[in-house]
Amino acid sequence: MTDPCGRVFVSYRRTRADEVTDLIRKLKVRGIPLWVDVSDLGHGSTETQIKEDLGDERCAGAIAWVTPDVIASAVIRRIEVPEIVRRARRRDGFFAVMAIAGVLTYAEAGKLVAENLGTEDLTFWNMHKIAGDPAPPLELAGLADVVLRERLRAVAAVLPAEEPWRVGVWVRREPPADHRCALHLAWHENFKGRHAARGAWESELLPALRSIHDGLSRVGVDRGLVFEGYPTLSTAVALGRTFPAVAGINVKWEQVAPSGGRSLWSLGADSEPSGYAVTTQGSDPGGDGLAVVVSVAQEATVAYRATTGLAAMRATIEVAPAAGTHGHQLTEGGACDLAQTIARAVRNAKTAYLGVREVHLFLACPVGLAMMIGQLLNAVGPITVYEHVDDDAVGHYEPEVTIPGSGSL
């Protein structure tokens, strides 16, 4: 039986490496773990390794990138495509996506890879046609979404009804090879530390979250959704914004305590006093920003004040330990209470201080709290999330991502 949480094999001609590299990036940020020859093919017989990998139950599916160049590759025509077809014939959960590109017609593509297929005729397969040559990014994103839907459909077919969807989010380190999740968002290649490459959020990461939301919605998320991994705070807010509380999805974050203990944090927890105070005060009457400065894991206010070049803030919301306390480790119930309090303060401030057009988040808090804040800040307009930079004892904040209003995400 195929393991639907396993890797997906990518068959392609290396003369098309530029296109396929872009496709691979789009698949990885959507959570699809891959087997690619340039990184996964070891020493020894190429044919033996390919057959073993495609025959392995841990191989969840395959993508064949069929272009005119394939005529010069006996490995693709005689080994990879036939093995993919044979595996798909078993009908044990393995999925195969045949993508035809390079202005090939369906008939041409079918003939090109007909060798060693026996009676199988790929012209009768539901192949995915790429119109542009070379393939434009938008069409590659569309193909990545097709693969995402196939994977989720395969996982849904075997996932017990009582088990939630599990999605790994890996920004600050590589995903573990032996971890089982429906999706593994391998975002680490797009980041250096806490900061994404220029333009990555707009071109790759936010579109990937939209695709994941749409893909999960297609197969149903009534069973709930558990996120885990090693993200940044900006990533956690973006996750929450993608799956807002008003959608009624039971979303949880697997929070890791300093001691190493794990617990699931969600807005469905029984609230309890957090031990933190939330205060709001007016700032620049001519400003249009609303600063939300959250000091839980550490003091954030000093670094916020040391940050230059900020938009003029109409008002500021500060979250700090309540009077007479020095802060403490949040529980799930305390985090739920604090997230709700912060969200109410944001909405009240937008009413009390006319002119606010954008929320600015400066966070020093647990990941689970950051995700819950994102879930609750729907319908408040765009949100810019900042990441702390440790360039001296105080540090400062730099803008990481602006998440559009919920109507645009």
C-alpha positions in Angstrom: 0.0 0.0 0.0 1.3 3.4 -0.9 2.3 5.8 1.9 0.5 9.0 0.7 2.7 11.1 3.0 5.9 10.0 1.2 7.9 11.7 -1.5 6.9 12.5 -5.1 9.2 11.5 -7.9 10.0 14.1 -10.6 10.9 12.9 -14.1 12.3 15.5 -16.5 15.0 16.2 -19.0 17.9 18.2 -17.6 17.8 20.5 -20.7 14.6 21.8 -19.0 16.2 22.4 -15.7 15.3 26.1 -15.5 11.5 25.4 -15.7 11.6 22.3 -13.5 13.7 24.2 -10.8 10.9 26.7 -10.7 8.3 24.0 -10.5 10.2 22.2 -7.7 10.3 25.4 -5.7 6.6 25.8 -6.0 5.9 22.2 -5.0 8.2 22.5 -2.0 6.5 25.6 -0.6 3.1 23.9 -1.0 4.3 21.1 1.2 5.2 18.4 -1.4 8.4 16.4 -0.5 10.2 15.4 -3.6 12.6 12.8 -5.1 14.8 14.7 -7.7 17.7 13.1 -9.5 20.2 15.9 -9.0 19.9 15.7 -5.2 18.6 12.1 -4.5 20.3 9.9 -7.1 23.2 8.1 -5.4 26.1 6.1 -6.8 25.5 2.8 -8.6 23.1 1.7 -11.3 20.8 4.5 -12.3 18.2 2.1 -13.6 18.2 0.0 -10.5 17.8 3.1 -8.2 15.0 4.6 -10.2 13.1 1.3 -10.3 13.6 0.8 -6.6 12.5 4.3 -5.7 9.4 4.3 -7.9 8.5 0.8 -6.6 9.0 1.8 -2.9 5.7 2.1 -1.0 7.1 5.4 0.5 7.0 6.9 -3.0 3.6 8.7 -2.9 3.3 9.8 -6.5 5.2 11.0 -9.6 5.3 13.9 -12.0 6.5 13.4 -15.6 7.5 16.6 -17.3 7.2 15.5 -21.0 8.8 17.8 -23.5 10.3 17.3 -27.0 13.7 16.9 -25.4 12.5 13.5 -24.0 13.2 11.9 -27.4 16.9 12.0 -26.5 16.5 10.4 -23.0 16.2 6.6 -23.0 16.1 6.7 -19.2 12.8 8.7 -19.3 11.2 6.8 -22.2 12.3 3.3 -21.3 12.5 3.4 -17.5 10.9 6.3 -15.7 7.6 6.8 -17.5 7.0 3.0 -17.9 7.7 2.5 -14.1 5.4 5.4 -13.3 2.6 3.9 -15.4 3.1 0.4 -13.9 3.0 1.8 -10.4 -0.2 3.8 -11.2 -1.8 0.7 -12.5 -1.6 -0.9 -9.1 -4.3 1.6 -7.9 -3.1 1.5 -4.3 -3.0 5.3 -3.7 -0.1 6.2 -5.9 -0.9 9.2 -8.1 0.8 10.2 -11.4 0.6 13.6 -13.1 1.7 13.7 -16.7 2.5 17.3 -17.7 3.1 18.0 -21.4 5.0 21.1 -22.3 7.3 22.6 -25.0 4.3 23.1 -27.4 3.7 19.3 -27.6 0.2 18.1 -28.5 -1.5 15.4 -26.5 -1.0 12.9 -29.4 2.7 13.9 -29.8 3.3 13.4 -26.1 1.6 10.1 -26.1 3.7 8.8 -29.0 6.9 10.2 -27.5 6.7 8.1 -24.4 4.9 5.1 -25.9 8.0 2.9 -25.9 7.9 0.1 -23.3 4.3 0.8 -22.2 2.7 -2.3 -23.6 -1.0 -1.7 -24.3 -1.1 1.5 -22.3 -1.9 4.6 -24.4 -1.1 7.9 -22.7 -3.2 9.8 -25.2 -6.2 8.6 -23.2 -4.7 9.9 -19.9 -5.9 13.1 -18.4 -2.6 14.9 -19.1 -2.0 18.4 -17.9 -1.1 20.8 -20.8 1.3 23.7 -20.4 0.7 26.3 -23.1 3.7 28.5 -22.8 7.2 27.7 -23.9 9.2 28.1 -21.8 6.5 27.5 -19.1 5.6 30.8 -17.4 5.5 30.9 -13.6 1.7 31.2 -13.4 1.3 27.9 -15.4 3.9 26.2 -13.2 2.0 27.3 -10.1 -1.2 25.9 -11.7 0.6 22.5 -12.2 1.9 22.6 -8.6 -1.7 23.1 -7.4 -2.8 20.0 -9.4 -0.1 18.0 -7.6 -1.2 19.4 -4.3 -4.8 18.4 -4.9 -3.8 14.9 -5.9 -1.7 14.4 -2.8 -4.4 15.7 -0.5 -7.0 13.4 -2.1 -4.6 10.4 -1.6 -4.1 11.3 2.0 -7.8 11.9 2.7 -8.5 8.4 1.3 -6.6 6.7 4.1 -6.6 9.2 7.0 -8.8 8.0 9.8 -11.8 10.1 10.4 -10.8 11.0 14.0 -7.3 12.2 12.9 -6.7 15.9 12.0 -4.7 17.1 9.0 -1.1 17.6 10.1 1.0 20.2 8.3 4.7 20.8 9.0 6.1 24.3 8.6 9.8 24.4 8.2 11.4 27.9 7.9 14.4 28.0 10.1 15.6 24.5 9.4 15.2 21.7 6.9 12.2 19.3 7.3 13.1 16.0 9.0 13.4 13.2 6.5 11.5 10.7 8.6 8.6 12.9 9.8 5.0 12.0 8.6 2.7 14.9 7.7 0.2 15.4 5.0 2.2 18.4 3.9 5.7 19.6 4.7 6.1 23.3 3.9 9.8 23.4 3.0 10.3 27.2 3.2 13.8 27.1 4.5 15.3 27.5 1.1 13.5 30.9 0.7 14.9 32.3 4.0 18.1 33.5 5.5 17.4 33.3 9.3 14.1 35.0 10.0 14.0 36.9 6.7 12.7 35.7 3.3 14.4 36.5 0.1 13.2 39.7 -1.6 9.9 39.2 -3.2 9.5 35.6 -2.0 6.4 36.3 0.1 4.5 37.9 -2.7 5.6 35.6 -5.5 5.8 32.2 -3.7 4.8 32.0 -0.1 1.5 33.8 0.2 0.2 32.2 -3.0 1.3 28.8 -1.6 -0.8 29.4 1.5 -3.8 30.3 -0.6 -3.4 27.1 -2.6 -3.1 25.0 0.6 -6.2 26.6 2.0 -8.1 25.9 -1.2 -6.7 22.4 -1.5 -7.7 21.5 2.1 -11.1 23.1 1.6 -11.7 20.8 -1.4 -11.1 17.6 0.6 -12.7 18.9 3.8 -11.2 20.2 7.1 -14.0 19.2 9.4 -11.5 16.8 11.1 -9.4 19.8 12.1 -5.9 21.0 11.3 -2.6 20.8 13.3 0.4 22.8 12.4 3.9 22.0 13.7 7.5 22.7 12.8 10.0 25.5 13.1 8.6 28.7 11.6 9.1 32.4 12.2 6.6 34.6 14.0 5.7 36.2 10.6 5.0 32.8 9.2 2.8 31.9 12.2 0.7 35.1 11.7 0.4 34.4 8.0 -0.9 30.9 8.8 -3.5 32.3 11.2 -4.5 34.9 8.7 -5.0 32.1 6.0 -7.2 30.0 8.4 -9.2 32.7 10.3 -11.3 31.9 13.3 -14.5 33.0 11.5 -14.0 30.1 9.1 -14.9 27.7 11.9 -11.9 25.4 11.3 -10.4 23.8 14.4 -6.8 25.0 13.9 -4.1 24.1 16.4 -0.4 24.8 16.8 1.9 22.2 18.4 3.7 24.4 20.9 7.1 23.3 22.2 7.9 24.5 25.7 11.4 25.5 26.8 11.5 22.2 28.7 10.8 20.4 25.4 7.3 19.4 26.3 4.7 19.7 23.6 1.0 20.8 23.7 -1.6 21.8 21.2 -2.6 25.5 21.4 -5.9 26.7 19.8 -8.6 29.2 20.2 -10.8 26.4 21.3 -9.0 26.2 24.6 -10.7 27.1 27.9 -9.6 30.7 28.5 -7.8 31.6 31.7 -6.2 34.9 32.8 -3.0 35.4 30.9 -1.3 37.6 33.5 -0.6 40.2 30.8 -2.1 43.7 30.4 -3.1 45.3 27.1 -3.1 49.1 27.0 -3.9 51.5 24.1 -2.8 55.1 23.7 -3.0 57.6 21.0 0.2 58.7 19.2 0.4 60.8 16.0 -3.0 62.3 15.0 -1.7 62.5 11.4 -0.6 58.8 11.3 -2.4 56.0 9.7 -0.7 53.0 11.4 -1.7 51.0 14.5 1.4 49.6 16.3 0.8 46.4 18.3 3.8 45.7 20.5 3.7 42.3 22.3 6.2 41.6 25.0 5.7 38.1 26.3 8.8 36.0 25.5 10.9 39.1 26.1 10.7 42.9 26.2 9.8 44.2 22.7 9.1 47.9 23.5 12.7 49.0 23.7 13.5 47.4 20.3 10.4 48.9 18.8 11.4 52.4 20.0 14.9 51.9 18.5 13.4 51.1 15.1 13.7 53.9 12.6 11.8 54.6 9.4 8.5 53.4 10.6 5.2 54.8 9.3 3.5 57.4 11.5 1.4 55.5 14.1 -2.1 56.8 14.9 -2.1 54.7 18.1 -0.1 52.1 19.9 -1.3 49.0 21.7 1.2 47.6 24.2 1.1 44.1 25.7 3.3 43.6 28.8 3.2 41.7 32.1 0.4 43.0 34.4 1.3 45.4 37.2 3.1 43.7 40.0 4.3 40.7 37.9 7.3 40.0 35.8 5.7 37.9 33.2 5.5 34.1 33.1 5.2 31.2 30.7 1.9 31.3 29.0 -0.4 28.3 29.1 -2.7 27.4 26.2 -5.7 28.9 28.0 -3.7 32.1 28.8 -2.6 32.4 25.2 -6.2 32.0 24.1 -7.3 34.7 26.5 -4.5 37.1 25.5 -5.1 36.6 21.7 -8.8 37.5 22.2 -7.9 40.6 24.3 -5.4 41.8 21.7 -7.9 41.3 18.8 -10.5 43.3 20.7 -8.0 46.1 21.4 -7.2 46.3 17.7 -10.8 46.6 16.7 -11.6 49.1 19.5 -8.5 51.2 18.5 -9.6 51.3 14.8 -12.9 52.7 16.0 -11.6 55.1 18.6 -8.7 56.5 16.5 -10.0 57.4 13.1 -7.6 57.2 10.2 -6.0 53.8 11.0 -5.4 52.0 7.6 -2.8 49.4 8.5 -1.9 47.2 11.6 1.8 46.8 12.4 2.8 43.8 14.5 6.0 43.8 16.6 6.0 40.4 18.4 8.1 38.8 21.0 5.9 35.8 21.9 5.3 32.1 21.5 4.5 30.8 18.0 1.1 29.5 19.0 0.1 33.0 20.2 1.3 34.6 17.0 -0.8 32.2 15.0 -3.9 32.8 17.1 -3.5 36.6 16.7 -3.4 36.1 13.0 -6.6 34.0 13.1 -8.4 36.7 15.0 -7.3 39.7 12.9 -9.7 39.2 10.0 -11.5 42.2 8.4 -9.0 44.8 9.9 -7.2 45.6 6.6 -3.6 44.8 5.7 -1.2 43.7 8.4 2.6 44.2 8.3 4.5 41.8 10.5 8.0 42.7 11.7 10.9 40.5 12.7 13.4 41.4 15.4 17.0 41.9 14.4 19.7 41.2 17.0 22.3 43.6 15.8 23.2 44.9 19.3 22.0 44.5 22.9 18.7 46.1 22.1 18.1 45.3 18.5 15.4 46.7 16.3 12.6 45.5 14.1 12.5 45.2 10.3 9.3 44.7 8.2 9.1 41.1 7.0 5.7 40.7 5.2 2.6 42.7 4.5 -0.4 40.4 4.5 -3.3 41.9 2.4 -6.7 42.3 3.8 -8.8 39.1 4.1 -10.6 40.0 0.9 -7.4 39.9 -1.1 -5.5 37.0 0.6 
